Amino acid sequence: MKYDMVKNVLTLLEQFELENSLYIKYESNIEGFKKWIAANYSHGDKQNDLYWEGKENGRSAASVINTLIVHLNRYAKSYSKSAIFGSEFSTQEDFIYLINLKDFGEMIKMDLIKKNVHDKPAGMQIINRLITKGWVDQTNSEIDKRSKYLKINDKGLAVLEQQMEKIRKASEIVTGDLTDNEKMELIRLLNKLNEFHMPIYDKNIESEYLLTEVLKEKK
């Protein structure tokens, strides 16, 4: 019996159980293990053969990823714009802020702004618009009188619900023809990138120094 092979399989099982305990996306059985193997190892030999436009001229994978993320953001915005056409919403940020308040409950203004990765002026403009429309209520914080808590009200919930079907359809369209497994893998990768960038964003480094500071920390 080839004990090395058994050891290798046990190592893979341990890795599968560890990853699945941190972010459950596979069943904890042999079928789930097989799906995990397929998702993580079936394309390993083909990665170096992956082609993208400009690769032969030295275009990097990082450049391609940046471009595709920018393009996907623009596609998503176009579908969101269609989803709110003719509604009371001015921008997609309006309903995204409301969805965050609905899903995560009341929070102070800066927490809501940071959750949406906006700078303060842009975030405050959106919040003020929601308050003016009467969709969000604000109350003073008992801990810090300078801070105000925001809470979606019945009017905000109603206007959000009127548009949710179209918003959900727009979200589905953005994911295109990805399979369920591909969606889960994309979530994992995007979460990994988000976890890298969020601590940098939280430091509120001025744009003038941002790139220099991040490159300095990576050394």
N, C-alpha and C positions, 0 to 999 in steps of 0.2 A: 504494500500500500504506500502511495506517495504522500508521506506525512507533510512535506512542504506545501503540497497543494491544499491539504486540509487546513494548515496554518494560514495560508493565504485567504482561503474562504472565510475562516473565522475572523481574520482581520477585517475583511470587507463587511462581514455581518456586524462587527463592533462599530465600524464607521457608519454603516446604515442606521443602526439603532441610535447612535449619538446624534447624527444629523436630524433624524426623524423625531427625536425627543425635543430638539430645539425648535424645529419648525415642521409640524406634522403635515405631510402632504401625501404620504403613502400608507397603505394598510400595513399593520405590524404582523405580516405573515409572508409566506414564500412568494405570493403574487406581488405584494408590495416590494419585496426585495428584488424581484426580477425586473419590475418597472424602474426601480432606482438604478440598477445596473445598466439597463438600456439607456436611461436618460444621461447617465454620467460617463459611460464608457463606449457606447456604440459608435460615436463619431470621432473618437480620439485619433484614429489613423487618417481621418480626412481633413483635420483642422489645418494642416500645413498646405493643403491643396486648395483651400478656400480662396476664391478670387474676388477682388473688388476693383472698381474703375480706378486707374492710376497706380495700381500696385507695381506694375512693371517699371514705373518711373520713380519708385521710391515712396509712394504715398503710404503713410503708416496706418496701422489699425486704429490708433487713437484718433487720427484725423477722420477716418470713416465713421467711427462711433459718434464723434461730436456732430458731424454733418447729419447723420441719420436721426439723432436725438432732436436736433433743431427742426428737421423736416417733420418728424412725428408730432412735435409740439404744434407746428403750423397746421398739420392735418387735423389734429384734435380740436384746435381753436375753430377751424372752419365748420366742423360738425357741431360744436357747441353753439356757435353763432346761429346755425340753422335750427338747433333745438330750442333756442329762446326767441326766435323770430316771431314778432307779433305779440310777445308777452310783455309783462311789466319789467322784466330784467333788462338792465342796460348792458351788462357784460357777463361773461362766464364767471368772473370772480365773484359777482354778486351771489349767484346760487351756490358756488363752492363755499363761500363764507357761511352761508345759511346752513348748508349740509353739515359743515363742521360743528356748528352750534347745536344742531339737531342731534348729531351722533355722539358728540363728546360732552354736551352740557354746557352750562355757562362758564365763561372764562374771562380773564382780564383782556383788555384790548391788545396788549403787546404779545400775549400768548397766542391769540388768534392770528395776529399778523405773522408771527414766527412760524406757526403751523403751516402757513401758506407760502413761506419763504419769500415774503415781500420786504421791501425797505419800509421804514415807518411812514414817510409821507404818502406813498402809494396805498399802504394798508389803511391809514387813517381816512383817506379819501373814500375808499370803499365802505368802511364802517359808517362814516358820516352819511353816506348815501342810503345805507340800509336803515339808519335811525330816522332820517328825514322821510323815508317812505313808510315808516311806522311798522317795520317788520321785526325790529330788534329793540328791546328795552335795555336801559343801562341803569345800574345802581352803584352807589359808592361802596368801596371796599371798607370793611370794618377794621382791617389790618393796616392798610395804607390808604389814607384819605385821598392821595393823589391818583390812585388807580380806580378805574370803574369796571364793574363786571357787566358783561354783555350776555343777554339771553334771548333766544328766538321766542317770539310770542305767537299767539294763535293766528294772527294775520299773516305772519311770516311763514308759519307752517302750512297755511292754506295756499298761499301763492306758490310755495315750493311744491306742494303736492300736485297742483294743477299742471306743473311742468315736468314732474318726475318721470313719467313714462317716456317722453321724448329724450330726456337726459340719459336715462338708462339705455335707450336704443343707440344714442350717440356714443356712449361708452363701449357698447358691444361692437359697434362698427370700427372703432379705433383699434380693437384687438384683432381685427381682420379675420383671417382663416387659421389662426393659431389653434392647435389642439389644446385640450385641457392640460396635458403634461407640459407643453411648450409655454402655456400661460404661467404655470407654477414655476417653471425654470426662469422665466423672464422676471417674475416677481422676486425670486431669490436674488438674481443678479442686480436688479434695480434697487432692492433693499440694501444690498452690499455697497453700492455706489452712494446711496443716500446716507448710510451710516458713516461713510468716509467724509462726505461733504458737510453734513449737518454741524459737527463740532466747529468746523472752520467758519460757517455762516454765523454760528452763535457768538463768535468773537467780535462780530461787528467791525471788522477791519476796513478801513477806508479803501476805496477802489484804487487810489494812488499807490497803496502799499500792499494790496492783497496778493498779487502774483508773487512779489518778492518774498513775502512772509511765508506763503505756502511752500514755495520752492526751497526756502531755507529749512523748514521743518522736515522736508522729505529727505534731506541729505543725511 
